[in-house]
Amino acid sequence: MSIDLLKKNIQQEKFLVSRLGSLIKDSSRIGDRKDSQLYKQYIESTKKQISILNDSIPWLVKAINPTKPLSLDYSLNNIKETAGVIEISHDYGDRNLKLGILKKDRGNYLRELHISEKSISNLHKKRGGETSELVSEFKKPRGYVKLANKLFGNPSSSMVDKGYFINIGESLKKGNFTLLTKSYISIMYLTTFLAGLVGIGLTVLFMFVGLSLESPYIYPIDFSSINPVLHLLKVIWFIPAVPIFTFLVLYFYPSAETASLKASLDYELPFAVIQMSAIAGADIEPSNIFRIIALSKEYPSIRNESKKLMNQINLYGYDLTTALRNIALVSPSKSWSELLTGIATTLRSGGNLDKYLSKKAESLLFEYRIKREKATKSAETFMDIYISVVIAAPMLMMLLLIMINVSNLGLNIPTLVLSAIIILIVSLINVIFLVFLHISQKKI
C-alpha cells in the first residue's frame, strides 16, 4: 500500500463528511415521515462508510515503509492485500475510487454502498419533482458498456493511464457524457472490432455476389470469366475501410457533441441571463437563481448546466462559489464559463449580483445583435451564390450540352439522359450547399 492510497481514503472521508452535513441539513426540513426515515437510513449508511474508512487508516500508515520504493501499480477493478488491508476499486457516481479498507470490513463496506444507493433511489422515487430533477440518480451500467469494459477494460485503462486520449476525456466531461474515459475507449475498441467483422463479411459477400444498375440488380460472380485475384483486390478494401471509418467517427463524436452543446449554450445565454438578472433583483438567495433555471424548461442546455451546479451543492456538499468554479472549468462555452466565474467572484467579494447580471445581460445582448447582423449579411451572400450556382449555372450547362449534342461534336447522349444528369448534378449541389450552410450558420 502506498501513501497515495492513504491520501485517497482521507479525501473520500472528507467528501462523505461534507455530504453528511448536507444530508442532516436537508433532513431537518423534511416533514414527510417516510422521507425522513429514508434520510435517516442514508445518513446512517454514510456514517458507517466513514467509520470503515477511518478504521483502515492506522493499518495503511503501518503498511508504509519509507525505506522501500512506493508501488504505484494499481489497476481498475483490482484487489490487493497488505497487512490485513485490501485495495478495492469501484464506481461512485461519476467517479472511479480506489480505497483501502480492512479485509474483514469488505463485506460491510459493499453492503453500506448498496444501502446508500438504494436509499437515494427511493428518495428520488418518492420525492419526485424538484428532487428528481436536481439530484443525479445512480444508474445501472448498460449491457454494451459492461461487455466493452469486460473485454477491453484493461487495455483501455492502460492507454488512459499513459496519457493517451486526453482530448476525448476532456470532451466527455464538457459534453455531459455519462461515461468514464476508460469506458468510452472500451466502447471504441469493441465497436471497431465488430466493424472489422462487418468488413470481412462484406468482402466475402461481394467476392461471390455482384451489384448492377440494370436487371438483374444482384447476380452471382462467374469466376470462369474473371480473374479471382483481381476481383479480390477490388473488394478487399472493405476489411480496413469499415473499422477505420468506425473508429474515426467514434473518436471525433465527443468533440462534435461538445461543439453542438457550446453552440446551444451561447444561443440561450443572453436570454437566460436576463431571467437570472430579474430573479436576482428579488433579493433571493443566489443558489435559488440556478434552482429556478434548473426547474425551467425554456433553456434546455443551460437548464442541464444548472442541474449539474445544484448537484454539486446538494449531492456533493460544495458551497456555491466552489460549485460555480467547478462547473466553469468543464464548460464547453467560454461565455457561460466567464459568467459563472464572474458570479463566483462577485459573491466572494461581496459585490452587487443584480447589477453584475444586468450589465452582463446588456453585453451579451449587444454581442447577440452583432451576430444577427453578420448572419443576415451572410444569408444575403449565400442567396446570391445559390442563385448563381444552383439556378443559372445548370440551365446554361444544359443548353451548352444540348447545343454540343445537336451539332454532332462527339456527344451522342439522348436529351432524356442529359436531363437526368443535370437533375442529378443540381440535387448534389443543393445537398452540398445545405450541408455547408448548416455548418457555417451555427445557432446565433
C-alpha positions in Angstrom: 0.0 0.0 0.0 1.3 3.5 -0.8 0.8 6.9 0.8 -1.2 7.7 -2.3 -3.9 5.2 -1.2 -3.9 6.8 2.3 -4.5 10.2 0.7 -7.4 8.9 -1.3 -9.0 7.4 1.8 -8.8 10.8 3.6 -10.2 12.6 0.5 -13.2 10.2 0.4 -13.7 10.7 4.1 -13.8 14.5 3.7 -16.3 14.1 0.9 -18.5 11.8 3.0 -18.4 14.2 6.0 -19.3 17.1 3.7 -22.2 15.1 2.3 -23.3 14.0 5.7 -23.6 17.6 6.8 -25.7 18.4 3.7 -28.0 15.4 4.4 -28.5 16.3 8.0 -29.4 19.9 7.0 -31.9 18.6 4.3 -33.4 16.0 6.6 -34.3 18.7 9.2 -36.6 20.4 6.6 -38.4 17.2 5.7 -42.0 16.9 7.0 -42.9 13.6 5.5 -42.3 10.7 7.9 -41.4 8.1 5.2 -38.9 10.5 3.6 -37.5 11.3 7.0 -36.9 7.5 7.5 -35.1 7.3 4.1 -32.9 10.2 5.0 -32.1 8.6 8.4 -31.1 5.4 6.6 -29.0 7.3 4.1 -27.3 9.2 7.0 -26.5 6.1 9.0 -25.1 4.3 5.9 -22.8 7.3 5.3 -21.6 7.3 8.9 -20.8 3.6 8.7 -18.8 4.2 5.5 -16.8 6.9 7.2 -16.2 4.6 10.2 -15.0 1.8 7.9 -12.6 4.0 6.1 -11.3 5.6 9.3 -10.6 2.1 10.8 -8.2 1.3 7.9 -6.1 4.4 8.3 -3.8 3.1 11.1 -3.2 -0.1 9.1 -2.4 2.0 6.0 0.1 4.1 8.0 1.8 1.0 9.3 2.0 -0.5 5.8 4.0 2.4 4.5 7.7 1.6 4.5 9.8 4.7 3.8 12.9 2.6 3.1 11.4 0.9 0.1 10.2 2.4 -3.2 6.4 3.0 -3.1 4.4 1.0 -5.5 2.0 2.9 -7.8 0.9 0.0 -9.9 -2.9 0.0 -9.4 -5.3 -1.3 -12.0 -9.0 -0.7 -12.1 -11.3 -3.3 -10.5 -8.3 -4.9 -8.9 -8.0 -6.1 -5.3 -4.6 -6.1 -3.4 -3.9 -7.2 0.2 -1.2 -5.9 2.5 -1.0 -6.3 6.3 -4.7 -7.0 6.6 -5.8 -4.2 4.3 -7.2 -4.7 0.8 -7.4 -2.2 -2.0 -10.8 -2.1 -3.8 -11.8 -0.2 -6.8 -15.4 0.8 -7.6 -17.5 3.4 -9.4 -19.1 6.1 -7.1 -21.4 8.4 -9.0 -19.3 9.6 -11.9 -16.0 8.9 -10.2 -13.9 5.7 -10.0 -12.5 5.3 -6.5 -9.5 3.3 -5.2 -9.7 2.9 -1.4 -8.0 0.8 1.2 -10.2 -0.9 3.8 -9.7 -3.7 6.4 -10.2 -7.2 4.9 -12.8 -8.0 7.5 -14.8 -4.9 6.6 -15.0 -5.5 2.9 -18.5 -7.1 3.0 -19.8 -4.4 5.4 -18.5 -1.6 3.1 -20.1 -3.1 0.0 -23.3 -3.6 1.9 -23.4 0.1 3.0 -22.7 1.2 -0.6 -25.7 -0.8 -1.7 -27.8 0.7 1.1 -26.8 4.2 0.2 -27.6 3.6 -3.5 -31.0 2.1 -2.6 -31.8 4.9 -0.2 -31.1 7.7 -2.6 -33.0 5.8 -5.3 -36.1 5.5 -3.1 -35.8 9.2 -2.3 -35.9 10.0 -6.0 -39.0 7.9 -6.5 -40.9 9.3 -3.5 -39.9 12.9 -3.7 -40.1 13.3 -7.5 -40.4 16.8 -8.9 -37.6 19.1 -7.7 -35.5 16.4 -6.1 -35.6 14.1 -9.1 -34.6 16.9 -11.3 -31.8 18.2 -9.2 -30.1 15.1 -7.9 -28.4 12.6 -10.2 -29.7 9.1 -9.9 -27.4 6.1 -9.5 -27.9 4.3 -12.8 -27.2 0.7 -13.7 -24.4 0.2 -16.3 -25.7 -0.5 -19.8 -25.1 -4.0 -21.1 -23.0 -3.0 -24.1 -20.8 -0.8 -21.8 -20.4 -3.7 -19.4 -19.3 -6.0 -22.2 -16.9 -3.5 -23.6 -15.3 -2.9 -20.2 -15.1 -6.7 -19.6 -13.3 -7.3 -23.0 -11.2 -4.2 -23.4 -11.2 -2.6 -19.9 -7.5 -3.4 -19.1 -6.0 -2.1 -22.4 -8.3 1.0 -22.2 -7.2 1.7 -18.7 -3.5 1.3 -19.7 -3.9 3.7 -22.6 -5.7 6.3 -20.4 -3.1 6.0 -17.6 -0.3 6.6 -20.2 -1.9 9.9 -21.2 -3.5 8.9 -24.5 -7.0 10.1 -25.5 -6.7 13.1 -23.2 -8.8 15.2 -25.7 -11.5 12.5 -25.6 -11.6 12.7 -21.8 -12.0 16.4 -21.8 -14.7 16.3 -24.5 -16.6 13.7 -22.5 -16.6 16.0 -19.4 -17.6 19.1 -21.4 -20.2 17.3 -23.5 -22.1 15.9 -20.4 -21.4 12.3 -21.3 -22.3 9.8 -18.5 -19.3 7.7 -19.3 -15.8 7.4 -17.9 -13.0 7.9 -20.4 -11.9 4.3 -19.9 -15.5 3.0 -20.7 -15.8 5.1 -23.8 -12.4 3.9 -25.1 -13.5 0.3 -24.4 -16.7 1.0 -26.5 -14.5 2.4 -29.3 -12.4 -0.8 -29.3 -15.3 -3.1 -29.2 -17.2 -1.3 -31.9 -14.2 -1.1 -34.1 -13.6 -4.9 -33.6 -17.3 -5.6 -34.6 -16.9 -3.2 -37.6 -13.9 -5.3 -38.7 -16.1 -8.4 -38.7 -18.6 -6.5 -40.8 -15.8 -5.5 -43.2 -14.8 -9.2 -43.5 -18.4 -10.1 -44.1 -18.9 -7.5 -46.8 -15.6 -8.7 -48.5 -16.8 -12.3 -48.5 -20.3 -11.3 -49.7 -19.1 -9.2 -52.7 -16.5 -11.8 -53.5 -19.3 -14.0 -54.7 -22.1 -11.5 -55.4 -22.2 -8.5 -57.7 -24.4 -5.4 -58.0 -25.6 -3.8 -61.1 -27.8 -0.7 -62.1 -29.6 -2.9 -64.6 -31.7 -6.0 -64.2 -30.7 -8.3 -62.6 -29.5 -6.0 -59.9 -27.9 -8.7 -57.8 -26.1 -11.6 -59.6 -23.6 -14.3 -58.7 -20.0 -13.8 -59.8 -18.8 -16.0 -62.6 -15.2 -16.8 -61.8 -14.7 -18.5 -65.2 -14.8 -15.1 -66.9 -12.8 -13.0 -64.4 -9.5 -13.2 -62.5 -10.3 -14.2 -58.9 -7.2 -12.4 -57.6 -8.0 -9.1 -59.3 -11.6 -9.4 -58.1 -10.5 -10.0 -54.5 -8.3 -6.8 -54.8 -11.4 -4.9 -55.8 -13.4 -5.9 -52.7 -10.8 -6.4 -50.0 -10.7 -2.7 -49.2 -13.9 -3.3 -47.0 -11.7 -5.0 -44.4 -9.6 -2.0 -43.4 -12.0 0.8 -44.5 -15.1 -0.1 -42.3 -13.2 -0.4 -39.0 -11.1 2.7 -39.7 -14.2 4.7 -40.6 -16.0 3.5 -37.5 -13.0 4.3 -35.2 -12.7 7.8 -36.6 -16.4 8.5 -36.2 -16.3 7.4 -32.5 -13.0 9.3 -32.0 -14.5 12.7 -33.2 -18.0 12.2 -31.9 -17.4 13.6 -28.4 -15.8 16.7 -29.7 -18.7 17.2 -32.2 -21.2 16.8 -29.4 -19.3 19.3 -27.3 -19.3 21.8 -30.1 -23.0 21.4 -30.5 -23.5 21.9 -26.8 -21.3 25.0 -26.9 -23.5 26.5 -29.7 -26.7 25.8 -27.8 -25.3 27.4 -24.6 -24.2 30.5 -26.5 -27.6 30.8 -28.2 -29.6 30.5 -24.9 -27.2 32.5 -22.7 -28.3 36.2 -23.4 -32.0 35.4 -22.7 -31.2 33.2 -19.7 -29.0 35.9 -18.1 -32.0 38.4 -18.5 -34.1 36.0 -16.5 -31.3 35.4 -13.9 -31.0 39.2 -13.5 -34.7 39.6 -12.9 -34.6 36.8 -10.3 -31.5 38.3 -8.6 -33.4 41.7 -8.4 -35.9 40.0 -6.0 -33.0 39.7 -3.4 -33.3 35.9 -3.1 -30.5 33.5 -2.1 -28.1 33.3 -5.1 -28.2 29.5 -5.4 -32.0 29.7 -5.9 -31.3 31.5 -9.1 -29.9 28.4 -10.6 -32.5 26.2 -8.9 -35.3 28.2 -10.8 -33.4 27.9 -14.1 -32.9 24.2 -13.5 -36.6 23.7 -13.0 -37.5 25.8 -16.0 -37.8 24.2 -19.5 -37.2 27.4 -21.5 -33.4 26.9 -21.9 -32.7 23.2 -22.2 -28.9 23.4 -22.3 -28.4 25.9 -19.6 -31.0 24.0 -17.6 -28.8 20.9 -17.7 -25.8 23.0 -16.6 -27.8 24.5 -13.7 -28.8 21.0 -12.7 -25.1 20.0 -12.6 -24.4 23.0 -10.4 -27.3 22.1 -8.0 -26.0 18.6 -7.8 -22.6 19.9 -6.8 -24.3 21.8 -3.9 -27.0 19.3 -2.8 -25.3 16.0 -3.5 -21.6 16.7 -3.1 -21.9 19.4 -0.4 -19.8 22.1 -2.1 -20.5 25.8 -1.4 -21.9 27.9 -4.2 -18.7 29.7 -5.2 -16.7 26.4 -5.4 -19.5 24.7 -7.4 -19.6 27.7 -9.8 -15.8 27.4 -10.4 -16.0 23.6 -10.8 -18.7 23.9 -13.5 -16.9 26.7 -15.2 -13.8 24.6 -15.6 -15.6 21.9 -17.6 -17.9 24.1 -19.6 -17.6 24.0 -23.4 -18.8 27.5 -23.7 -16.4 30.3 -22.9 -19.2 32.8 -22.4 -21.0 30.6 -19.9 -17.7 29.8 -18.1 -17.0 33.6 -17.8 -20.4 34.2 -16.5 -20.1 31.6 -13.7 -16.6 32.8 -12.8 -17.9 36.4 -12.7 -20.8 35.4 -10.4 -18.4 33.5 -8.1 -16.1 36.5 -7.9 -19.0 38.9 -7.2 -20.3 36.7 -4.4 -16.9 36.2 -2.9 -16.1 39.9 -2.9 -19.5 40.9 -1.7 -20.5 42.8 -4.9 -23.9 43.5 -6.2 -25.0 40.4 -8.1 -28.1 42.1 -9.5 -26.0 44.9 -11.0 -23.4 42.4 -12.4 -26.1 40.3 -14.1 -27.8 43.4 -15.6 -24.5 44.6 -17.1 -23.7 41.1 -18.3 -27.1 40.8 -20.0 -26.6 44.1 -21.8 -23.2 43.0 -23.0 -24.5 39.6 -24.2 -27.5 41.1 -26.0 -25.2 43.6 -27.8 -23.0 40.7 -29.0 -26.1 38.8 -30.0 -27.3 41.7 -32.2 -23.9 41.9 -33.8 -24.0 38.2 -34.6 -27.5 38.5 -36.0 -26.4 41.3 -38.3 -23.5 39.2 -39.5 -25.8 36.3 -40.1 -28.2 38.4 -42.1 -25.4 39.6 -44.4 -24.0 36.1 -44.7 -27.5 34.9 -45.7 -27.7 37.5 -48.4 -24.3 36.4 -49.8 -25.4 32.8 -49.7 -28.6 33.7 -51.6 -26.6 35.3 -54.4 -24.3 32.3 -54.6 -27.3 29.9 -54.6 -29.0 31.8 -57.4 -25.8 31.8 -59.5 -24.6 28.3 -58.8 -27.8 26.2 -58.4 -30.2 28.0 -60.7 -28.4 29.9 -63.5 -25.4 27.6 -64.0 -27.3 24.3 -64.5 -29.6 25.9 -67.1 -26.6 27.3 -69.1 -24.8 23.9 -68.8 -27.9 22.0 -70.1 -28.2 24.4 -73.0 -24.5 24.0 -73.8 -24.7 20.2 -73.7 -27.8 20.2 -75.9 -26.1 22.5 -78.5 -23.0 20.3 -78.5 -25.2 17.2 -78.9 -27.2 18.8 -81.8 -24.1 19.9 -83.6 -22.7 16.4 -83.6 -19.4 17.3 -82.0 -18.9 13.9 -80.5 -21.6 13.6 -77.8 -24.4 11.3 -78.7 -26.4 11.5 -75.5 -30.2 11.4 -75.6 -31.9 14.5 -74.2 -33.7 12.5 -71.5 -30.3 11.2 -70.3 -28.9 14.8 -70.3 -31.9 16.0 -68.3 -31.3 13.2 -65.8 -27.7 14.1 -65.5 -28.5 17.8 -64.9 -31.1 17.0 -62.3 -28.6 14.7 -60.5 -25.9 17.5 -60.6 -28.4 20.1 -59.3 -29.5 17.8 -56.5 -26.0 17.1 -55.5 -25.1 20.8 -55.5 -28.2 21.5 -53.3 -27.2 18.9 -50.8 -23.6 20.2 -50.6 -24.9 23.8 -50.3 -27.3 22.9 -47.5 -24.6 21.0 -45.6 -22.2 23.9 -45.9 -24.9 26.4 -44.8 -25.8 24.2 -41.8 -22.1 24.0 -40.7 -21.4 27.7 -41.3 -24.5 29.1 -39.7 -24.4 27.9 -36.1 -27.1 28.9 -33.7 -26.7 32.6 -33.3 
